[in-house]
Amino acid sequence: MTMELKVAGMTCGHCAKAVTAAIQAHDRAAQVEVLLAEGLVRATTTLPRTEVAAAIAEEGYAVTA
C-alpha cells in the first residue's frame, strides 16, 4: 500500500534520511520518497498508517495529515 503523509519540520537531506530510516527500521522493504519542498512523505509499505506516523514522530517530526 502506498500512502502520503504531510510532515512538518523536514528541511534538509538529513531530515529525509532520518524519516526514511525510521520507516525502514519497521519495514526493511518499504520504499520511501521524501518531498522536502512539499512537506510530504510517500511510503509504499505493508505497515499501517498509524505505525508509519509513529515512526516519523519518534524522529521528532510532526505528522499533520
N, C-alpha and C positions, 0 to 999 in steps of 0.2 A: 504494500500500500504506500502511495506517495502522499505526503501531507505538507502543507505550508504553514509555518508559524511566524507570526510577527514578533520580532525580538528587539527590545530596546537595549542600548548601551554598547552595541558592537561597532567599533570604529576602525579596526585595522586587521591586518593579516593574522596577528597573534590571536585576536578575538575569534576569527574564523577557524583557526586551527584548534583552539580550545573547545569551541562548540562542536566541531566535527569529532574530536577525540572523545568528548563526553558522551556523544550519542553512540559512537562505535565501541565504547567500553561496555555498553549494554547489548549491542548487536554488531559484531565484527563485520558482518556482511552489508551493513547499512551503507547506502550511497547518500552523501550529504553535499548539498550545494548551499553556500552562504552568499547572499547578495547584500553586501555591506551598504551600498547606497540606498537600497530599498528597505533595509532592516528586516530582511526575510531569510528564513532558513527553509529549504526544501529537503525533505528526507524521505528516501524510499527505504522502508524498514518493516519488519514484522512486529515491531513494538507498538503498543497502544499509544495514542497521542499523549495521554497523561504521563506516561513514563518518559517519553521524549522531552516533554516540557519540564519534568522534574530534573532530568539530566542537565538540561540547559540552565535551569535555575541554580543547580548545585555549583555551577561555574560562576555564578554571580550576575547573570543576565536575566532580565525580566521578560517573560513571555506574556505579551499583551493580547494576543489573539491567535 
